[in-house]
């Protein structure tokens, strides 16, 4: 509607709110009856390697916050890789292209350890602020840059800050992505639809309740001070994991190397891994690209 800015939502004609709702929707549910090797449930760990881009994307120049990003490279990622190796657990890392340019050796180490690297924007930009041609250019260049650094072309996408624009889904189709992990219309995986039509792209649901940033991340210049004690965050994540186990579903957990790896927090990840491995019926720890491939081929629906 050309005059949408002056018309209130309750005045929209039905076709307008139906159009808005229908742009990106959850289609058929992709839930297998059993996971790989007969496991009762699956666990997919993700780490968003934002590093310095958290500050840079808004034009920030704070040396203090940039140092926080460097901590992710010097301490965070090595600590994560060591823990994952200890328990033979694979994971997915979503990496802005600027992070890969700053730390190419880190990305190669991640891939060499058997983990996945997916696209996470160029400089952690907000896609909904971009014209279509700019969003397409940045995602395409990010895809190319990650392939150049790691030798492997990414197949998965996570929108920075889960900011999904009107054009994002069409761009993912155009660039040949197999899955996305930015949206949360379900707790099971599902196929994304656009205006009622299936896209062939699998969604691995993301939700802020399973993200460390909402409990720990702060910004000293903006008065943002969320803080939940690590023991309570562990309890939230554990309850989510317990429900996934009970239902035979997927437990997807998103974390950040500059947030979860402090000495008082990294134990959360280790305890969750040990706990998941102790549950009856077995668990399949998998990268997000493995999950997307498996549910697409073994969906019960």
C-alpha positions as CSV (number, residue, x, y, z in Angstrom):
1,X,0.0,0.0,0.0
2,X,1.5,3.3,-1.0
3,X,-0.1,5.2,1.9
4,X,0.7,2.5,4.5
5,X,2.6,5.1,6.6
6,X,-0.5,7.2,7.1
7,X,-3.0,4.3,7.5
8,X,-3.1,2.5,10.9
9,X,-2.8,-1.3,11.0
10,X,-6.4,-1.7,12.1
11,X,-7.4,0.2,8.9
12,X,-5.5,-2.1,6.6
13,X,-7.6,-4.1,4.1
14,X,-7.4,-7.9,4.6
15,X,-5.2,-8.4,1.6
16,X,-2.5,-6.2,3.1
17,X,-2.1,-8.0,6.5
18,X,-2.4,-11.3,4.7
19,X,0.4,-10.2,2.3
20,X,2.6,-9.2,5.3
21,X,2.0,-12.4,7.1
22,X,2.5,-14.5,4.0
23,X,5.9,-13.2,3.0
24,X,7.8,-15.9,5.0
25,X,5.9,-18.7,6.7
26,X,6.6,-22.2,8.1
27,X,5.6,-24.9,5.7
28,X,5.7,-28.6,6.1
29,X,7.3,-29.8,9.4
30,X,10.5,-31.7,8.9
31,X,10.7,-34.1,11.9
32,X,12.1,-37.6,11.6
33,X,10.7,-40.4,13.7
34,X,14.2,-41.3,14.7
35,X,17.5,-39.5,14.4
36,X,20.8,-40.9,13.0
37,X,21.8,-44.2,14.4
38,X,18.5,-44.5,16.2
39,X,19.2,-41.7,18.6
40,X,16.1,-40.4,20.5
41,X,16.9,-36.7,20.0
42,X,19.4,-34.4,18.4
43,X,21.5,-31.6,19.7
44,X,22.9,-28.8,17.4
45,X,25.3,-26.4,19.0
46,X,25.9,-23.0,17.3
47,X,28.5,-20.3,18.0
48,X,28.0,-16.9,16.3
49,X,31.6,-15.6,15.9
50,X,30.6,-11.9,15.8
51,X,33.9,-10.8,17.4
52,X,34.6,-7.1,16.6
53,X,31.7,-6.7,14.2
54,X,29.3,-6.2,17.2
55,X,30.9,-2.7,17.5
56,X,31.8,-2.0,13.9
57,X,28.4,-2.7,12.3
58,X,26.9,0.4,14.0
59,X,29.9,2.6,13.2
60,X,31.3,2.2,16.7
61,X,34.9,2.9,17.5
62,X,35.1,1.9,21.2
63,X,38.5,0.4,21.8
64,X,37.1,-1.3,24.9
65,X,34.4,-3.1,22.9
66,X,36.7,-4.0,20.1
67,X,39.0,-5.6,22.7
68,X,36.0,-7.7,23.8
69,X,35.8,-8.9,20.2
70,X,39.5,-9.9,20.2
71,X,38.9,-11.8,23.4
72,X,36.6,-14.1,21.3
73,X,39.6,-14.9,19.1
74,X,42.3,-15.2,21.7
75,X,40.3,-17.0,24.4
76,X,36.8,-17.8,23.3
77,X,37.2,-19.9,20.2
78,X,40.2,-21.8,21.4
79,X,38.4,-22.6,24.6
80,X,35.3,-23.8,22.7
81,X,37.4,-25.9,20.3
82,X,39.2,-27.6,23.1
83,X,35.9,-28.4,24.8
84,X,34.3,-29.8,21.7
85,X,37.3,-31.9,21.0
86,X,37.3,-33.3,24.5
87,X,33.7,-34.7,24.0
88,X,34.0,-35.4,20.2
89,X,31.1,-33.0,19.5
90,X,30.7,-31.1,16.2
91,X,29.2,-27.7,16.0
92,X,28.4,-24.9,13.6
93,X,30.0,-21.5,13.6
94,X,28.3,-18.5,11.9
95,X,30.9,-16.0,10.9
96,X,30.7,-12.5,9.5
97,X,33.0,-12.0,6.6
98,X,34.9,-9.2,8.4
99,X,35.6,-11.7,11.2
100,X,37.0,-14.2,8.7
101,X,39.2,-11.4,7.2
102,X,40.5,-10.4,10.6
103,X,41.1,-14.0,11.7
104,X,41.5,-16.4,8.7
105,X,43.6,-18.9,10.7
106,X,40.8,-19.2,13.2
107,X,38.3,-20.2,10.5
108,X,40.6,-22.7,9.0
109,X,41.2,-24.2,12.4
110,X,37.4,-24.5,13.0
111,X,36.9,-26.3,9.7
112,X,40.0,-28.6,10.2
113,X,38.5,-29.6,13.5
114,X,35.4,-30.9,11.7
115,X,33.0,-28.1,12.3
116,X,30.8,-26.1,10.0
117,X,31.1,-22.4,9.0
118,X,28.0,-20.6,7.9
119,X,27.3,-17.1,6.6
120,X,26.5,-14.5,9.2
121,X,26.6,-11.3,7.1
122,X,29.4,-9.1,6.0
123,X,29.9,-6.9,9.1
124,X,26.9,-8.1,11.1
125,X,24.7,-5.6,9.3
126,X,20.9,-5.4,9.8
127,X,19.4,-6.7,6.6
128,X,16.1,-4.9,7.1
129,X,17.9,-1.6,6.7
130,X,19.3,-2.5,3.3
131,X,18.0,-2.2,-0.2
132,X,17.7,-5.5,-2.0
133,X,20.8,-5.0,-4.2
134,X,23.0,-4.2,-1.2
135,X,21.7,-7.2,0.8
136,X,22.3,-9.5,-2.2
137,X,25.8,-8.1,-2.7
138,X,26.8,-8.5,0.9
139,X,25.5,-12.0,1.3
140,X,27.1,-13.1,-2.0
141,X,30.5,-11.5,-1.1
142,X,30.3,-13.1,2.4
143,X,29.7,-16.5,0.9
144,X,32.6,-16.0,-1.5
145,X,35.0,-14.8,1.2
146,X,34.3,-17.7,3.6
147,X,34.9,-20.1,0.8
148,X,38.2,-18.3,-0.1
149,X,39.3,-18.5,3.6
150,X,38.2,-22.0,4.4
151,X,38.2,-23.8,1.1
152,X,34.6,-24.8,1.6
153,X,31.5,-23.0,0.3
154,X,28.9,-22.4,3.0
155,X,25.5,-23.9,2.6
156,X,23.8,-22.4,5.7
157,X,22.8,-18.8,6.6
158,X,22.0,-17.1,9.9
159,X,20.9,-13.5,9.6
160,X,22.8,-11.1,11.9
161,X,20.7,-10.4,15.0
162,X,18.1,-12.6,13.5
163,X,17.1,-9.6,11.3
164,X,15.3,-11.1,8.3
165,X,14.3,-8.7,5.6
166,X,11.5,-8.9,2.9
167,X,14.2,-10.0,0.5
168,X,16.3,-12.4,2.5
169,X,14.5,-15.6,1.6
170,X,14.5,-14.9,-2.1
171,X,18.2,-14.0,-1.9
172,X,19.0,-17.3,-0.1
173,X,17.2,-19.2,-2.9
174,X,19.0,-17.2,-5.6
175,X,22.4,-18.0,-4.0
176,X,21.7,-21.7,-3.5
177,X,21.6,-22.0,0.3
178,X,20.2,-25.2,1.6
179,X,19.1,-24.0,5.0
180,X,18.6,-21.0,7.2
181,X,18.7,-20.7,11.0
182,X,17.3,-17.2,11.8
183,X,13.6,-17.8,12.5
184,X,11.5,-19.6,15.1
185,X,8.0,-20.5,13.9
186,X,8.4,-24.0,15.4
187,X,10.6,-26.1,17.6
188,X,11.0,-28.7,14.9
189,X,12.7,-28.0,11.6
190,X,10.4,-27.0,8.7
191,X,10.5,-25.9,5.1
192,X,10.2,-22.2,4.5
193,X,7.4,-20.9,2.3
194,X,7.1,-17.6,0.5
195,X,3.6,-16.4,-0.2
196,X,2.3,-19.9,0.1
197,X,4.9,-21.6,-2.1
198,X,7.5,-24.0,-0.8
199,X,11.1,-22.8,-1.3
200,X,13.1,-25.9,-0.7
201,X,15.0,-24.2,2.1
202,X,15.0,-25.9,5.5
203,X,14.7,-23.8,8.6
204,X,16.6,-24.9,11.7
205,X,14.7,-22.9,14.3
206,X,16.5,-20.3,16.3
207,X,14.9,-18.7,19.5
208,X,16.2,-16.1,21.8
209,X,15.3,-18.2,24.8
210,X,18.1,-20.6,23.7
211,X,20.7,-17.8,23.1
212,X,23.3,-16.8,25.7
213,X,23.3,-13.1,24.7
214,X,19.9,-12.3,26.2
215,X,21.0,-13.4,29.6
216,X,24.6,-12.0,29.7
217,X,25.2,-9.4,27.0
218,X,25.6,-5.8,28.2
219,X,26.4,-2.4,26.7
220,X,27.9,0.0,29.2
221,X,27.1,3.1,27.1
222,X,23.5,2.2,26.5
223,X,22.4,1.2,30.0
224,X,21.8,-2.4,28.8
225,X,22.5,-4.6,31.8
226,X,20.8,-8.0,31.4
227,X,22.3,-10.5,33.8
228,X,21.1,-13.9,34.8
229,X,23.3,-16.1,37.1
230,X,25.0,-18.9,35.1
231,X,23.3,-21.5,37.2
232,X,19.9,-20.1,36.2
233,X,20.9,-20.0,32.5
234,X,22.0,-23.6,32.7
235,X,18.6,-24.5,34.2
236,X,16.8,-22.8,31.3
237,X,18.9,-24.5,28.7
238,X,18.6,-27.9,30.5
239,X,14.8,-27.7,30.6
240,X,14.7,-26.9,26.9
241,X,17.0,-29.9,26.3
242,X,14.9,-32.2,28.6
243,X,11.8,-31.3,26.6
244,X,13.5,-32.0,23.3
245,X,14.6,-35.4,24.7
246,X,11.2,-36.3,25.9
247,X,9.6,-35.3,22.6
248,X,12.3,-36.9,20.4
249,X,13.0,-33.6,18.9
250,X,15.8,-31.1,18.3
251,X,17.7,-29.0,20.8
252,X,19.3,-26.1,19.1
253,X,21.5,-23.8,21.2
254,X,23.1,-20.6,20.1
255,X,26.1,-19.1,21.9
256,X,28.8,-16.5,21.2
257,X,32.6,-17.0,21.8
258,X,32.8,-13.6,23.5
259,X,30.0,-14.3,25.9
260,X,29.8,-18.0,26.9
261,X,33.5,-18.6,27.4
262,X,34.2,-16.6,30.5
263,X,35.5,-18.9,33.3
264,X,32.3,-18.6,35.2
265,X,30.1,-19.6,32.2
266,X,31.9,-22.1,30.0
267,X,31.0,-24.9,32.4
268,X,27.4,-24.5,31.1
269,X,28.4,-25.9,27.8
270,X,30.3,-28.8,29.2
271,X,27.6,-29.8,31.6
272,X,25.0,-29.7,28.9
273,X,27.1,-32.0,26.7
274,X,27.7,-34.4,29.5
275,X,24.0,-34.4,30.5
276,X,22.8,-34.9,27.0
277,X,25.1,-37.9,26.6
278,X,23.7,-39.4,29.8
279,X,20.1,-39.5,28.8
280,X,18.4,-42.7,27.7
281,X,17.7,-43.4,24.0
282,X,20.9,-41.8,22.8
283,X,21.7,-38.4,21.4
284,X,23.0,-37.3,18.0
285,X,25.3,-34.2,18.2
286,X,25.3,-32.7,14.7
287,X,26.3,-29.7,12.8
288,X,23.4,-27.6,11.4
289,X,24.2,-28.6,7.8
290,X,23.9,-32.3,8.9
291,X,20.6,-31.6,10.6
292,X,19.2,-29.9,7.6
293,X,20.2,-32.7,5.3
294,X,18.9,-35.4,7.6
295,X,15.5,-33.9,8.3
296,X,15.0,-33.2,4.6
297,X,15.6,-36.8,3.7
298,X,14.0,-38.5,6.7
299,X,11.0,-36.4,7.5
300,X,8.0,-38.3,8.8
301,X,5.6,-36.1,7.0
